[in-house]
């Protein structure tokens, strides 16, 4: 998997330069694609998590050296709602794409009808930065997606 190898190499370099978020991104990419992370991910992750478990770090944010803040102009409730719908929306769109339905406004409106949201809401969630990695993972893996009859329309 050359794509994954390149992504992990990039994350490793970033982590070694002090970008602690890169560790979380690497772990997510690896665990989404493979079984068992490489030693450098497992060792660094366990070290940071142990800092939190043993109260050397007061929060996971502090343990991993990251800070989660809402983007300017976004309300937490809006972010939570979009995040709750992200999986169902992206999974359904992937399922429909595999049936040769193009990604366009009609697709967003169809998915929106199924979940009781507007097509523009679906499009916004699909194109947000937070969805980029999910879309890449879906494209790289042969993930089983929900069929139409099992799509419940709830996050």
Phi and psi restraints in degrees (value plus and minus 20) as a CYANA .aco file:
   2 UNK   PHI     -78.6   -38.6
   2 UNK   PSI     -57.8   -17.8
   3 UNK   PHI     -79.7   -39.7
   3 UNK   PSI     -68.3   -28.3
   4 UNK   PHI     -85.6   -45.6
   4 UNK   PSI     -62.5   -22.5
   5 UNK   PHI     -78.9   -38.9
   5 UNK   PSI     -65.0   -25.0
   6 UNK   PHI     -83.5   -43.5
   6 UNK   PSI     -62.6   -22.6
   7 UNK   PHI     -83.2   -43.2
   7 UNK   PSI     -64.2   -24.2
   8 UNK   PHI     -86.1   -46.1
   8 UNK   PSI     -59.3   -19.3
   9 UNK   PHI     -81.3   -41.3
   9 UNK   PSI     -63.0   -23.0
  10 UNK   PHI     -82.3   -42.3
  10 UNK   PSI     -65.7   -25.7
  11 UNK   PHI     -82.4   -42.4
  11 UNK   PSI     -60.0   -20.0
  12 UNK   PHI     -82.1   -42.1
  12 UNK   PSI     -65.6   -25.6
  13 UNK   PHI     -80.9   -40.9
  13 UNK   PSI     -64.5   -24.5
  14 UNK   PHI     -82.4   -42.4
  14 UNK   PSI     -61.8   -21.8
  15 UNK   PHI     -83.8   -43.8
  15 UNK   PSI     -62.8   -22.8
  16 UNK   PHI     -86.2   -46.2
  16 UNK   PSI     -42.3    -2.3
  17 UNK   PHI    -110.3   -70.3
  17 UNK   PSI     -15.9    24.1
  18 UNK   PHI      83.7   123.7
  18 UNK   PSI     -19.0    21.0
  19 UNK   PHI    -102.7   -62.7
  19 UNK   PSI      74.1   114.1
  20 UNK   PHI     -89.8   -49.8
  20 UNK   PSI     -46.4    -6.4
  21 UNK   PHI     -83.2   -43.2
  21 UNK   PSI     -50.0   -10.0
  22 UNK   PHI     -79.6   -39.6
  22 UNK   PSI     -51.0   -11.0
  23 UNK   PHI     -83.5   -43.5
  23 UNK   PSI     -66.6   -26.6
  24 UNK   PHI     -83.6   -43.6
  24 UNK   PSI     -60.3   -20.3
  25 UNK   PHI     -84.8   -44.8
  25 UNK   PSI     -60.9   -20.9
  26 UNK   PHI     -84.4   -44.4
  26 UNK   PSI     -64.0   -24.0
  27 UNK   PHI     -82.6   -42.6
  27 UNK   PSI     -63.7   -23.7
  28 UNK   PHI     -80.9   -40.9
  28 UNK   PSI     -68.1   -28.1
  29 UNK   PHI     -80.6   -40.6
  29 UNK   PSI     -65.3   -25.3
  30 UNK   PHI     -86.5   -46.5
  30 UNK   PSI     -69.2   -29.2
  31 UNK   PHI     -86.8   -46.8
  31 UNK   PSI     -44.3    -4.3
  32 UNK   PHI     -96.8   -56.8
  32 UNK   PSI     -39.3     0.7
  33 UNK   PHI    -136.9   -96.9
  33 UNK   PSI     -46.9    -6.9
  34 UNK   PHI    -160.2  -120.2
  34 UNK   PSI     156.7   196.7
  35 UNK   PHI    -124.5   -84.5
  35 UNK   PSI     114.8   154.8
  36 UNK   PHI      46.1    86.1
  36 UNK   PSI      99.5   139.5
  37 UNK   PHI     -96.9   -56.9
  37 UNK   PSI     141.4   181.4
  38 UNK   PHI     -81.8   -41.8
  38 UNK   PSI     138.6   178.6
  39 UNK   PHI     -76.0   -36.0
  39 UNK   PSI     -60.8   -20.8
  40 UNK   PHI     -84.1   -44.1
  40 UNK   PSI     -56.2   -16.2
  41 UNK   PHI     -90.4   -50.4
  41 UNK   PSI     -69.0   -29.0
  42 UNK   PHI     -80.0   -40.0
  42 UNK   PSI     -65.8   -25.8
  43 UNK   PHI     -83.3   -43.3
  43 UNK   PSI     -69.3   -29.3
  44 UNK   PHI     -85.9   -45.9
  44 UNK   PSI     -61.9   -21.9
  45 UNK   PHI     -82.2   -42.2
  45 UNK   PSI     -68.4   -28.4
  46 UNK   PHI     -82.9   -42.9
  46 UNK   PSI     -58.2   -18.2
  47 UNK   PHI     -81.0   -41.0
  47 UNK   PSI     -67.1   -27.1
  48 UNK   PHI     -86.7   -46.7
  48 UNK   PSI     -63.0   -23.0
  49 UNK   PHI     -86.0   -46.0
  49 UNK   PSI     -57.2   -17.2
  50 UNK   PHI     -84.1   -44.1
  50 UNK   PSI     -57.0   -17.0
  51 UNK   PHI     -76.3   -36.3
  51 UNK   PSI     -60.2   -20.2
  52 UNK   PHI     -94.1   -54.1
  52 UNK   PSI     -65.7   -25.7
  53 UNK   PHI     -77.9   -37.9
  53 UNK   PSI     -59.5   -19.5
  54 UNK   PHI    -114.6   -74.6
  54 UNK   PSI      -3.9    36.1
  55 UNK   PHI      42.9    82.9
  55 UNK   PSI       3.5    43.5
  56 UNK   PHI    -100.3   -60.3
  56 UNK   PSI     -38.7     1.3
  57 UNK   PHI    -147.2  -107.2
  57 UNK   PSI     111.6   151.6
  58 UNK   PHI     -92.1   -52.1
  58 UNK   PSI     -45.5    -5.5
  59 UNK   PHI    -160.7  -120.7
  59 UNK   PSI     144.4   184.4
  60 UNK   PHI     -84.7   -44.7
  60 UNK   PSI     -56.7   -16.7
  61 UNK   PHI     -76.2   -36.2
  61 UNK   PSI     -66.2   -26.2
  62 UNK   PHI     -87.6   -47.6
  62 UNK   PSI     -61.0   -21.0
  63 UNK   PHI     -81.1   -41.1
  63 UNK   PSI     -61.6   -21.6
  64 UNK   PHI    -113.2   -73.2
  64 UNK   PSI     -23.7    16.3
  65 UNK   PHI      50.3    90.3
  65 UNK   PSI      11.9    51.9
  66 UNK   PHI    -143.8  -103.8
  66 UNK   PSI     139.2   179.2
  67 UNK   PHI    -153.0  -113.0
  67 UNK   PSI     106.5   146.5
  68 UNK   PHI    -120.7   -80.7
  68 UNK   PSI      99.8   139.8
  69 UNK   PHI    -155.0  -115.0
  69 UNK   PSI     126.8   166.8
  70 UNK   PHI     -88.8   -48.8
  70 UNK   PSI     117.4   157.4
  71 UNK   PHI     -79.3   -39.3
  71 UNK   PSI     131.2   171.2
  72 UNK   PHI     -76.3   -36.3
  72 UNK   PSI     115.6   155.6
  73 UNK   PHI      63.2   103.2
  73 UNK   PSI     -19.0    21.0
  74 UNK   PHI    -129.4   -89.4
  74 UNK   PSI     119.9   159.9
  75 UNK   PHI    -116.9   -76.9
  75 UNK   PSI     125.7   165.7
  76 UNK   PHI     -78.3   -38.3
  76 UNK   PSI     -58.3   -18.3
  77 UNK   PHI     -82.6   -42.6
  77 UNK   PSI     -60.0   -20.0
  78 UNK   PHI     -85.1   -45.1
  78 UNK   PSI     -64.1   -24.1
  79 UNK   PHI     -82.3   -42.3
  79 UNK   PSI     -61.6   -21.6
  80 UNK   PHI     -84.4   -44.4
  80 UNK   PSI     -62.6   -22.6
  81 UNK   PHI     -82.8   -42.8
  81 UNK   PSI     -66.7   -26.7
  82 UNK   PHI     -82.7   -42.7
  82 UNK   PSI     -60.6   -20.6
  83 UNK   PHI     -86.1   -46.1
  83 UNK   PSI     -58.7   -18.7
  84 UNK   PHI     -83.4   -43.4
  84 UNK   PSI     -54.4   -14.4
  85 UNK   PHI    -108.1   -68.1
  85 UNK   PSI     -35.2     4.8
  86 UNK   PHI     -74.9   -34.9
  86 UNK   PSI     -71.3   -31.3
  87 UNK   PHI     -80.0   -40.0
  87 UNK   PSI     -74.1   -34.1
  88 UNK   PHI     -79.4   -39.4
  88 UNK   PSI     -60.1   -20.1
  89 UNK   PHI     -86.4   -46.4
  89 UNK   PSI     -70.5   -30.5
  90 UNK   PHI     -86.7   -46.7
  90 UNK   PSI     -56.3   -16.3
  91 UNK   PHI     -85.3   -45.3
  91 UNK   PSI     -64.1   -24.1
  92 UNK   PHI     -86.5   -46.5
  92 UNK   PSI     -62.3   -22.3
  93 UNK   PHI     -83.4   -43.4
  93 UNK   PSI     -62.2   -22.2
  94 UNK   PHI     -80.5   -40.5
  94 UNK   PSI     -63.3   -23.3
  95 UNK   PHI     -79.4   -39.4
  95 UNK   PSI     -65.6   -25.6
  96 UNK   PHI     -90.0   -50.0
  96 UNK   PSI     -56.1   -16.1
  97 UNK   PHI     -81.6   -41.6
  97 UNK   PSI     -58.3   -18.3
  98 UNK   PHI     -88.0   -48.0
  98 UNK   PSI     -33.4     6.6
  99 UNK   PHI    -118.7   -78.7
  99 UNK   PSI      -3.1    36.9
 100 UNK   PHI      46.8    86.8
 100 UNK   PSI       9.4    49.4
 101 UNK   PHI    -113.0   -73.0
 101 UNK   PSI     101.6   141.6
 102 UNK   PHI     -89.8   -49.8
 102 UNK   PSI     131.3   171.3
 103 UNK   PHI     -99.5   -59.5
 103 UNK   PSI      85.2   125.2
 104 UNK   PHI    -173.8  -133.8
 104 UNK   PSI    -195.5  -155.5
 105 UNK   PHI     -79.6   -39.6
 105 UNK   PSI     -54.2   -14.2
 106 UNK   PHI     -85.1   -45.1
 106 UNK   PSI     -58.9   -18.9
 107 UNK   PHI     -84.1   -44.1
 107 UNK   PSI     -64.8   -24.8
 108 UNK   PHI     -82.7   -42.7
 108 UNK   PSI     -59.6   -19.6
 109 UNK   PHI     -86.8   -46.8
 109 UNK   PSI     -59.4   -19.4
 110 UNK   PHI     -81.3   -41.3
 110 UNK   PSI     -69.7   -29.7
 111 UNK   PHI     -84.5   -44.5
 111 UNK   PSI     -60.0   -20.0
 112 UNK   PHI     -78.8   -38.8
 112 UNK   PSI     -63.6   -23.6
 113 UNK   PHI     -80.5   -40.5
 113 UNK   PSI     -61.5   -21.5
 114 UNK   PHI     -84.6   -44.6
 114 UNK   PSI     -51.6   -11.6
 115 UNK   PHI    -126.5   -86.5
 115 UNK   PSI     -20.7    19.3
 116 UNK   PHI      58.5    98.5
 116 UNK   PSI       8.4    48.4
 117 UNK   PHI    -145.7  -105.7
 117 UNK   PSI     147.4   187.4
 118 UNK   PHI     -97.4   -57.4
 118 UNK   PSI     137.6   177.6
 119 UNK   PHI     -81.7   -41.7
 119 UNK   PSI     -54.9   -14.9
 120 UNK   PHI     -88.8   -48.8
 120 UNK   PSI     -54.9   -14.9
 121 UNK   PHI     -81.2   -41.2
 121 UNK   PSI     -67.0   -27.0
 122 UNK   PHI     -81.2   -41.2
 122 UNK   PSI     -65.6   -25.6
 123 UNK   PHI     -82.5   -42.5
 123 UNK   PSI     -63.0   -23.0
 124 UNK   PHI     -79.5   -39.5
 124 UNK   PSI     -66.9   -26.9
 125 UNK   PHI     -83.1   -43.1
 125 UNK   PSI     -62.6   -22.6
 126 UNK   PHI     -81.2   -41.2
 126 UNK   PSI     -61.1   -21.1
 127 UNK   PHI    -113.0   -73.0
 127 UNK   PSI     -23.8    16.2
 128 UNK   PHI     -82.2   -42.2
 128 UNK   PSI     132.4   172.4
 129 UNK   PHI     -75.3   -35.3
 129 UNK   PSI     -56.0   -16.0
 130 UNK   PHI     -85.3   -45.3
 130 UNK   PSI     -35.4     4.6
 131 UNK   PHI    -115.9   -75.9
 131 UNK   PSI     -32.0     8.0
 132 UNK   PHI     -78.4   -38.4
 132 UNK   PSI     -71.0   -31.0
 133 UNK   PHI     -83.1   -43.1
 133 UNK   PSI     -60.0   -20.0
 134 UNK   PHI     -79.9   -39.9
 134 UNK   PSI     -65.2   -25.2
 135 UNK   PHI     -82.6   -42.6
 135 UNK   PSI     -59.7   -19.7
 136 UNK   PHI     -84.1   -44.1
 136 UNK   PSI     -63.2   -23.2
 137 UNK   PHI     -83.0   -43.0
 137 UNK   PSI     -64.9   -24.9
 138 UNK   PHI     -78.7   -38.7
 138 UNK   PSI     -61.2   -21.2
 139 UNK   PHI     -91.2   -51.2
 139 UNK   PSI     -51.9   -11.9
 140 UNK   PHI    -102.5   -62.5
 140 UNK   PSI     -47.1    -7.1
 141 UNK   PHI    -128.8   -88.8
 141 UNK   PSI     136.3   176.3
 142 UNK   PHI    -114.0   -74.0
 142 UNK   PSI      54.6    94.6
 143 UNK   PHI    -105.1   -65.1
 143 UNK   PSI     112.5   152.5
 144 UNK   PHI     -89.4   -49.4
 144 UNK   PSI     113.0   153.0
 145 UNK   PHI    -132.7   -92.7
 145 UNK   PSI     144.7   184.7
 146 UNK   PHI     -90.3   -50.3
 146 UNK   PSI     121.7   161.7
 147 UNK   PHI    -101.4   -61.4
 147 UNK   PSI     145.8   185.8
 148 UNK   PHI     -78.4   -38.4
 148 UNK   PSI     -59.0   -19.0
 149 UNK   PHI     -90.0   -50.0
 149 UNK   PSI     -39.6     0.4
 150 UNK   PHI    -119.3   -79.3
 150 UNK   PSI     -23.3    16.7
 151 UNK   PHI     -97.7   -57.7
 151 UNK   PSI      91.5   131.5
 152 UNK   PHI    -108.1   -68.1
 152 UNK   PSI     -37.9     2.1
 153 UNK   PHI      60.1   100.1
 153 UNK   PSI      -4.7    35.3
 154 UNK   PHI    -148.4  -108.4
 154 UNK   PSI     121.6   161.6
